Amino acid sequence: MANKDRNKRSARKARAEERARVEAARAASEPEESKKAVAKSEKAAAKAEKKAAKEERAKAHPGPIRRLRNYLGDVRSEMRRVVWPSRSELKSYSVAIIAMLIVFGIIIWLVDSGIVAALVGYTGLRG
């Protein structure tokens, strides 16, 4: 496996060297005006790359106002996706929740009373 990776790397390196050699030969054979045009296009490309890098940094580390705008935009888009229950569904869910609260309240009250009775019986203290 390592030998295979090494062969791939050497092939890539050879291709890169070949490209560099061809570009150098092309640059040497080009007239002066085309060199100026290439230099100008390289400057424009560098400028565009610098601008893209600046925008990328701004996206990576936004200020507090941009973060707030992004957050509010995310909240707005998320609220559009919410599926709200109908009135009848809301009533049935509310009744179910209240019933479960009552059931669990009674269970907790019984367990608490049992623990208190066990402690009173074990210690012999009356409270």
C-alpha positions, 0 to 999 in steps of 0.5 A: 500500500505504501509503495502504491502511494509513493508511486502516485506521489512521484507521478504527480510530482513528475506531471507538475515538473513537466507542466512547470517546464512547458510553462517556462518554455512558453513564457520564454517564447512569448513576446513582451506584450503577452508577458505584460498581459499575463502579468496583468491577468495575474494581478487581477487574479491575485486581487480577486483571490484576495477579495475572496479570502477577505469575504471568506474571513468575514463569513468565518468571523462575523461581527455581532450585528451580522451574527444577530441578523443570521440568527434571526434569519435562521429563526424565521426560516425555522418558524416557516417549517413548523407544523402547528397543531390544529385546535382539536389536536391541541385540546387532546394533547393538553388533556393528555398532559394534565392527566399524566401530571395527575397520575405521576403526582399521585405516584410520587405522593404514594412513594413519598408517603411509603418512604416516610412510613418506612422511616417512621417505622424504622426509627420509631420517631413520630413527626 
